[in-house]
Amino acid sequence: MESINKRAIVIGGSLAGLFSGTLLRSIGWQVDIYERSTHDLDSRGGGIVLQADVVTALKKAGIATENLGVDALERYYLQKNGQIEKMAMRQTLTSWNILYRSMRRHFSDAHYHQGKVLAQVQSKGTKVTATFVDGSCETADLLIGADGPTSTVRQQLLPTYEPQYAGYVAYRGLVDEADLEPEAAKIFTERFVFYDFPNSHILAYVIPGENESLVPGKRRFNWVWYVNYDEKTELAHILTDKNGKPRKYSVPPEMMSPTVEEAMRHYADGVLAVPFKKLIAATKAPFVQSILDLTVPQMAFDNVALIGDAAFIPRPHTAAGTSKAAANAISLVQALVHHNHDVTNALQAWESNQLSYGMKLWNHGRSVGDRSQFSYGKNRIAG
Ligand SMILES: Cc1cc2nc3c(=O)[nH]c(=O)nc-3n(C[C@H](O)[C@H](O)[C@H](O)COP(=O)(O)OP(=O)(O)OC[C@H]3O[C@@H](n4cnc5c(N)ncnc54)[C@H](O)[C@@H]3O)c2cc1C
């Protein structure tokens, strides 16, 4: 694709940033991505339901989409009495790592800048300038705020909009196929498995291995367990890491405090169905994320766009956070092409559908989450 002499700055080098970066490049823009982390992000892990918009975004960016995931053929709903309700439903499950690495490999190192923390954004006429904490500045025709839940771009443009704790956290974990005993492993293989109980649910499915392997025996089980904690009296304890450092929204693998991890394992033994107890027992490094709610009234600001989790955070029950980021980026480049790369006109045309899509997903996620977690009040049942 021939360059069209337009430049974009993308703040945030995670999935939303990489969807934007790779897609903008595919329509001839020069793009630089600025990521605050000083190292590659691929330790973040976790499973992702592979939705159509993700595949479309990758294809449009010229990235191979074969071998991205593992197919689950049906859903299993485990029952307290040991029985299983079955439902045919095919889904492809992938991992955060595969999506990140697929796009990262496709985006040149020379234009992916690590250790760059955005401090401020300033629009002037048709140009926008990003100033970084290290004092350096970059100017472009378009700036994309793909900087996630704590977005600096959003804090500056919509200072009163911040993520709100939804009332529960997700404990999460990954287990190598070889590390789970065969009887439990059989239940989780080629299936999306749920166990619902009052004010909580847990789910699991197989995702590619750490090294992107799709070979049976070399893949991983991914589980997510939603548990209610009171924001005022309990949450801070859950989010304090093993070094006593309070974390804002999540504690990564190998950093959970032993007390919190121990209590989680004990609680699992008290309330979960047997296959899930075994899955958690086999998990070496669980991690925890608080579930957040965020909506915004605006995503386009002259020549600045907010996308992905920087704009809307739908609850994970929608399995659509990543595909929303992909959809935001796909429609942004379509609008740019349609408006002959006139940024202001393109962003204006782009915004309204994205706002209603974000709001629709957020409403759906909230209703599913509230029904699962709060049907019997706000507490969790005793273990
Ligand atoms: C429990 C759970 C399960 C999920 N499951 C799914 C699923 O099955 N399917 C799905 O589609 N989605 C799922 N999601 C959501 C999904 O992970 C995100 O929606 C998606 O990855 C998009 O994230 P993002 O790139 O917008 O933000 P992030 O991944 O948060 O990235 C933001 C990036 O910006 C960087 N940054 C922040 N501030 C600055 C700054 N000032 N300067 C420079 N860089 C900065 C950060 O370091 C980070 O790398 C799940 C989420 C949770 C919590």
The ligand as an SDF file (V2000), in Angstrom:
LIG
                    3D

 53 58  0  0  0  0  0  0  0  0999 V2000
  -11.8200  -11.3690   33.2480 C   0  0  0  0  0  0  0  0  0  0  0  0
  -11.7720  -10.8300   31.8510 C   0  0  0  0  0  0  0  0  0  0  0  0
  -12.0280  -11.6910   30.7760 C   0  0  0  0  0  0  0  0  0  0  0  0
  -12.0300  -11.1890   29.4700 C   0  0  0  0  0  0  0  0  0  0  0  0
  -12.3560  -12.0380   28.4570 N   0  0  0  0  0  0  0  0  0  0  0  0
  -12.4950  -11.5520   27.2210 C   0  0  0  0  0  0  0  0  0  0  0  0
  -12.9500  -12.4070   26.1430 C   0  0  0  0  0  0  0  0  0  0  0  0
  -13.2100  -13.6170   26.2840 O   0  0  0  0  0  0  0  0  0  0  0  0
  -13.1110  -11.8470   24.9360 N   0  0  0  0  0  0  0  0  0  0  0  0
  -12.8470  -10.5290   24.7080 C   0  0  0  0  0  0  0  0  0  0  0  0
  -13.0300  -10.0850   23.5700 O   0  0  0  0  0  0  0  0  0  0  0  0
  -12.3880   -9.7050   25.6780 N   0  0  0  0  0  0  0  0  0  0  0  0
  -12.2240  -10.1720   26.9340 C   0  0  0  0  0  0  0  0  0  0  0  0
  -11.8140   -9.3300   27.9110 N   0  0  0  0  0  0  0  0  0  0  0  0
  -11.5410   -7.9100   27.6090 C   0  0  0  0  0  0  0  0  0  0  0  0
  -10.2560   -7.6600   26.8760 C   0  0  0  0  0  0  0  0  0  0  0  0
   -9.1700   -8.1790   27.6330 O   0  0  0  0  0  0  0  0  0  0  0  0
  -10.0410   -6.1530   26.5570 C   0  0  0  0  0  0  0  0  0  0  0  0
  -11.2790   -5.5590   26.3040 O   0  0  0  0  0  0  0  0  0  0  0  0
   -9.2000   -6.0010   25.2940 C   0  0  0  0  0  0  0  0  0  0  0  0
   -7.9580   -6.6600   25.4760 O   0  0  0  0  0  0  0  0  0  0  0  0
   -8.9330   -4.5250   24.8800 C   0  0  0  0  0  0  0  0  0  0  0  0
   -8.0660   -3.9270   25.7770 O   0  0  0  0  0  0  0  0  0  0  0  0
   -7.3350   -2.5450   25.4130 P   0  0  0  0  0  0  0  0  0  0  0  0
   -6.2120   -2.7810   24.4510 O   0  0  0  0  0  0  0  0  0  0  0  0
   -8.3510   -1.5190   25.0790 O   0  0  0  0  0  0  0  0  0  0  0  0
   -6.7390   -2.1280   26.8480 O   0  0  0  0  0  0  0  0  0  0  0  0
   -5.4980   -2.7300   27.6500 P   0  0  0  0  0  0  0  0  0  0  0  0
   -5.2610   -4.1530   27.3300 O   0  0  0  0  0  0  0  0  0  0  0  0
   -5.7060   -2.3450   29.0730 O   0  0  0  0  0  0  0  0  0  0  0  0
   -4.2650   -1.9040   27.0650 O   0  0  0  0  0  0  0  0  0  0  0  0
   -3.9940   -0.5650   27.3360 C   0  0  0  0  0  0  0  0  0  0  0  0
   -2.4990   -0.3530   27.1150 C   0  0  0  0  0  0  0  0  0  0  0  0
   -2.2020    1.0390   27.2560 O   0  0  0  0  0  0  0  0  0  0  0  0
   -1.0070    1.1890   28.0020 C   0  0  0  0  0  0  0  0  0  0  0  0
   -1.0550    2.5190   28.6330 N   0  0  0  0  0  0  0  0  0  0  0  0
   -1.8700    2.9220   29.6270 C   0  0  0  0  0  0  0  0  0  0  0  0
   -1.6220    4.2170   29.9440 N   0  0  0  0  0  0  0  0  0  0  0  0
   -0.6300    4.6310   29.1080 C   0  0  0  0  0  0  0  0  0  0  0  0
    0.0620    5.8650   28.9640 C   0  0  0  0  0  0  0  0  0  0  0  0
   -0.2190    6.9520   29.7120 N   0  0  0  0  0  0  0  0  0  0  0  0
    1.0340    5.9660   28.0080 N   0  0  0  0  0  0  0  0  0  0  0  0
    1.3530    4.8650   27.2330 C   0  0  0  0  0  0  0  0  0  0  0  0
    0.7160    3.6690   27.3290 N   0  0  0  0  0  0  0  0  0  0  0  0
   -0.2530    3.5540   28.2640 C   0  0  0  0  0  0  0  0  0  0  0  0
   -1.0530    0.0370   29.0010 C   0  0  0  0  0  0  0  0  0  0  0  0
    0.2350   -0.2790   29.5040 O   0  0  0  0  0  0  0  0  0  0  0  0
   -1.6560   -1.0860   28.1520 C   0  0  0  0  0  0  0  0  0  0  0  0
   -0.6850   -1.8670   27.4880 O   0  0  0  0  0  0  0  0  0  0  0  0
  -11.7620   -9.7970   29.2180 C   0  0  0  0  0  0  0  0  0  0  0  0
  -11.4710   -8.9330   30.2860 C   0  0  0  0  0  0  0  0  0  0  0  0
  -11.4830   -9.4360   31.5900 C   0  0  0  0  0  0  0  0  0  0  0  0
  -11.2060   -8.4870   32.7450 C   0  0  0  0  0  0  0  0  0  0  0  0
  1  2  1  0
  2  3  1  0
  2 52  2  0
  3  4  2  0
  4  5  1  0
  4 50  1  0
  5  6  2  0
  6  7  1  0
  6 13  1  0
  7  8  2  0
  7  9  1  0
  9 10  1  0
 10 11  2  0
 10 12  1  0
 12 13  2  0
 13 14  1  0
 14 15  1  0
 14 50  1  0
 15 16  1  0
 16 17  1  0
 16 18  1  0
 18 19  1  0
 18 20  1  0
 20 21  1  0
 20 22  1  0
 22 23  1  0
 23 24  1  0
 24 25  2  0
 24 26  1  0
 24 27  1  0
 27 28  1  0
 28 29  2  0
 28 30  1  0
 28 31  1  0
 31 32  1  0
 32 33  1  0
 33 34  1  0
 33 48  1  0
 34 35  1  0
 35 36  1  0
 35 46  1  0
 36 37  1  0
 36 45  1  0
 37 38  2  0
 38 39  1  0
 39 40  1  0
 39 45  2  0
 40 41  1  0
 40 42  2  0
 42 43  1  0
 43 44  2  0
 44 45  1  0
 46 47  1  0
 46 48  1  0
 48 49  1  0
 50 51  2  0
 51 52  1  0
 52 53  1  0
M  END
$$$$
